[in-house]
Amino acid sequence: MTRSTTLLASSLLAALAVPAVGEELKYANDTGGSVTFHGQLSPAYLSFDDGVKTYDNLVDNAHSNSRVGFNLDQVFNNGSRLRFKFEAALGAPQSSNFSQDVEPIWEWDKTDIRKAEMIYSGNFGTIYIGQGSMATDGVGKHDLSGTTMASSVTTNDTAGSYFWRLSDGTLSDIALKNVYSNFDGSRKGRIRYDTPDWNGLVFAASYGTDILQDYGDTDYWDVAMYYSAEIGDMEYAAGLGYGWSQPSGGGDTSERWAGSFSALHRPTGLNGTLATGAQIDGGSYVYGKAGWIADLWSGGASAFSVDYYGGNDFVTDGSTSTQWGVQAEQYFDDWNLEAYVGYAAYSFEDDVARYKDASSLLAGLRWSF
């Protein structure tokens, strides 16, 4: 058993052994200040079939990886608020990094820092400074299905580093992540501004660069709008954004856009999600998910869904990439625990070669505190 497998198995047992969770880990003073600690463990089992061979591994689920963090929060008399937020992944082997010839080890480095930012908010809106989400981080991922640990528009998070098999059984040099993308934003060292919330509508803009990478020097700009609301029996969440990036020393500018919309009818639990995006002069995609959230027992909600991803013009003009899947997720509210399973089938076609279809099975737990 490898070191990464042993550690992930230990995390799985720890999650199963956790007692019922009480109040949040928050400590407050008498002047409006507080510190709150949070985290989660996301151990999972991933089985990937590339059409010739099946690979089985214990992994950390990249859809929402294992992490820890804390928030320092100070509220002032004028209603403004100053926060410092820190969050880092644990460095566990990600499901998105496994392939036919690579089994990542448990290894932490500075790129696992997700957030290290100052946040100042008031009637004027919110200003973010430091490592954290660009304005478009999340515009394409709105999903009210309750099954995002099993599958989402971020198809690559499940098994993105595995390579396609050619029809003769040999490995190609094209990985799944090369033909599936959601063109969503990411986390950078940035300055960002969000407007005040206007009846659920927020506009955002940011500029950033990769401060945690030892190579490359690229400037990023983006703008986005977000909407969330509960109207009658319906809940809505949506986002739309546009981003640019350019090497600091000059070079071609890359442009992309993405958007998503999700709706949930709370009385019945029926829900639907649509997402789309494109890179200018590059690939494009559409994604859809239909789901049902039910209260089948008193311990927590049960969620079920099916989804489909269709991509065009990735790697080569005229190529098509598809993915369809089925998912189920069970919530255990008293333990802050989720259990899920998702099956996905993948196919890719272009004019260069013929590729075998592939599939994956992802099952695991997420325990949050």
N, C-alpha and C positions, 0 to 999 in steps of 0.2 A: 504494500500500500504506500503510495507516495505521500510526501509531507503535506501537499495541498489537500489530498483526499482525507488524511487524518484530521487536519484542522477543521475542514468543512464538516466532517462527521461529528466532531466535538461540538461545533456550533449548532448542528441540528439537534443533538441530544440536549444541549443547554436550553434551546427554545422549547422543546417538549417538556422539560422539567420545571419551567418557570411557574411559580404560583400565581394566583390571581393578583392583578395589578391594582394598586390603590390610587392615591392622588398623584398628580404629575410631580416631577422632581423640580420643584420651584422654591426659591428662597427669596423673601422680600424684606425690605426695610420700611421705616416709617416716613420716608421722603419721596415715595413714588418710584423707588428703584427695585430691581429684582434681577435674579439670574435663574435661568431655566436650562436644565440639561435634557437632552433627548438623544435617541439613537434607534437603530433597528438592526436585526440580523436577518439575512435573506438566503439561507442555504437552499439548494435545489439539486435535483437530479436531471441531467440532460442526456437524452439519447438521440443521436443523429445518424440517419441512414443516407449515404450518398449515392445509393443505387447499386453499389458493389459491396460495401462493408458498413457495419454498424459500429458506432463509437459511443461508449457510455462513460460518463464522468459525474462526480459530485462537483458542483460549481457554486459560485455566488451569482445570483440572478441580476443581470445587468439592467433589467427593466426598472429596478429600484434596489441598488446594491446595499450591502451592509455598511453602516456609517455611525458616527457619533458626532455630537456637537453641543454647543451651548449658546445661549442668547443673553447678553447683558442689556437691560432695558431701563431707561430713565424717563419718566414723564414729568414735564415742567408745568408750572402754574398757568402758563398761557395756553396750554393744550398741546404744545409741540412735544416731540418725542425723539430721543436720541437712543440708538441701539448699536451694539456691536454683535455681529453674528459670525460664529466660526463653526464650520462643519467639514469633516474629512471622512472619506471612505477608509475602510480598514485594510485595503490592499489585498483582499482575498481574490483568488482566480476568477475572473469574470466569464460568464457564459459566452459573451460576445468575442472572447479572445481564444477559445479553443479551436483547434483545427485537426486535420488528419495527421499532421506531423508536429504539432505544438500542444503541449499540456502546460499551461502557465503554473508557476509556483506562487505561493503566498509571499508577496513582496511589496512593501510600502515605499513610496517615494513622494516627492513634493507635488507631483501632478495629481495625487489623490486628494489634495486639498480642494474641496468643492467651493467653500465660501470662507472669506476672511474680509469682512466689509463693515464699513460704517454706514448707518442709515439714519437720515434726519428727515422727519416728516412733520407737517403742520397743515394749516389751511391752504398753503401754496402748492401742496403736493408732496412728493417724496424724492429725495436725492440719495443715490447710492454711490459710494466710492470704495473701490477695492475689488478683490476677486469675487466674482459672483455672476449672476445671470445677465446676459445681454438682453436688450429689449425684446428680441424675437425668441428668446429661450422659452418654449412652451406654446408658441402660437399654433403649431400644427398638431398638438397632442391633447387637446381637450377631449375627454372621454368619460362619460358618466355611467359606463356599463358596470363598473365594479369588478372587472376582470382584467385590469391592466397589468397585473403581475404575471398572468398567463400569456397575454398577447396584447399588442398595441400597434399603432402605426410605425413605431420604431422596430420594425421587423428584424433589423440587424442585432438587436440586443439579445435575441435568443441564441443564434448560432452564426453570426455574421462572418466569422473568419474561416469557416469551412469552404473548401474549394469545390467547384463543380467538377463532376466526372464527365469526361468525353465518352462518346458512344462506344469506343473500344476499351473502356475501363480505365484508361490512364487519367491522371489528374491534369486539369487545365491550370492556367495561371490566373483564372478569374475566380474571385471569392464571392460569396453571397452578398457581402457588404458593398461590392462594386456595382451591383445591379438593383439594390434596394436603398432608397434614401427618403427621408421625410423633409429635408432642407430646412429643418428647424434651426433655431439659434443655439448657442452654446454658452459656456461660462468662460469669461476672460477677466483680466485685470481691466476695469472699465470705470467710467463715470456714466451714470444713467439718471434720467429724470422721468418720473411718472406724474401725470396730472392728477388733480383730485378726482375722486369717483363722482361721475355725473349720472345718477340713476343706473348704475351698473356699468357705465362706459368709462374706460381709462385709456389714455394715449401715452405712449412711451417712446423715448429715443435714447440712444447710447453710442458711445465711442469707446473702443477698447483694443487691447493687444494681448498676445500670449506671454504673460509674465512668468509662467511656471515652466515653460519650455526652454531647453538649452540650445535650441536651433530654430532658425526661421525668425523673421521679423516682419510681421504683417499687420496692417491697420484694418480695423473692422468698424463699420458704421451700420446702424439699423434703426428702423422706426416700426412701431407696432401699435395695434389697438386691441383691446380686450373688452369682452362683455360677459357679464354674469347676472342672472336674475332669477327670482322665483315669482311666477305670475300664476295665481290660481293654483291649479294642481300640477303645473308644469315647472320644471327647472331647466335653465338654459346656461350653456357655457360656450364661448366662441372666441376666436382670435384670428388676426390677420397681420402679416408682417412682411417687410422687404428689407434685404440686407445687401451690403457691398463689402468686398474685401480687396486689398491691394498690397503687394509687397512694399515695405517702406522705402526701399531703394528704387522704386519704379517697377513697371511691369503691367501685365494685363489685369484689368479689374474683373473680378468675378461677382456676378449678381444672382440673387435667388429670391424666391418668395414662397410663402407657405401660409395655409390657413386651415382652420378646422371649426366644426360646429357640432355640438352634442346636445341632445334633448332627452329629458326623463319625465315620464308621466308617473308621478309618485304613487297614486292610488293603485295602479296596476303593476308598476315596476317595469313597464315596457320602455325601452330606450333605443336610440339610434345615434350613430356617429358618422359624419362625413369629413374627410380631409383631402386636401390636394396641395400640390406645390410643384415648382419647377426651378431648374437652374437655367438662366438665360443662355441660349445656344447650347443647352445640354439636355439632360434627361428630365422626365416629368412623371407624375404618378397621380392616381386616385385611390382612395382607401375608404372602405365602408364597414360598419359593424352594426349588427342588430342584436339586442339583448333583452333579458328579462331578469329582474331582481325580485325574489320572493321571500316571504317570511314563512319558511317551511317548519321552523321550530323556534323556540324562545331564545336559544343561545346566540343567534345572530343571523344576518341575512345570507341568503344563497343566491349567487349570480351565475347566469348562463349566457353564452353569446356565441355568435359565428361572425367571422370577418373575412375580408377579401382585399388584397392589394394588387393593383395592376400598374406596372411601370413600362415606360417606353424610352427608347434611345439612350439607354445606359451602355457605356463602354463603346458601342458602335451604333451608328444611325440605323434605325429600323429594327433594333432588338426589342424583345418583349420579355418582361419578367412578371410572374404572377405568384401569389401566395394565397392560400385559403386555409382557414383553420376553425376549430371548435374549442371552446374554453368553459371551465367551471371554476368557481371560487366560493369558498365557504368562510364566513366570518365567525369568530368566537370572541364576542365583545368583552366578556369578563377577563379574558387573558390578553387582550390586545393582539390577537393572533389571527392570521389568515392562512388557509390551506388552498392550494390551487393546482390545476392540471390543464395543460393546453397541448393540442396536437396541431401541427402545421405541415402542409404539403407545398413544395416549391418547384417551379419550372422556369427555364430560361431558354430562349431561342434567339439566334442571330444568323446572319448569312455566312459566317466564318466556319462554324463547326456545328455538330450535333451534340447535345448534352443530355445526360441522364437526369430524370426527376429525382428529387431528394425529399426527405421528410424529417421532422423532429418531434420529440415528446419532451415536454418540460413540466416537472412537478416539484412542488416545494412548499415552504412555509415562509411567512414573514412575521416576526415578532417585533413589535414597536414598544418603546418606552419613552 
